[in-house]
């Protein structure tokens, strides 16, 4: 999960295999996401993504 202060830069589509920083669920190929960067020690900033709008609801198995 992303912690700390960050600014979401813009809405885009995430690269394949990314997960949402808010709900930790995989981002589907055509899901619009917000992009931000988080600085890690040491190294370059890393891009993180979260669903634009609301995260999808969890799938519930039929009873």
Secondary structure, DSSP 8 states (H G I E B T S, - for coil): ---S-----EEEE--TT-BBTTT--B--TT-EEEEEEE--SSS--EEEEEESSS---------
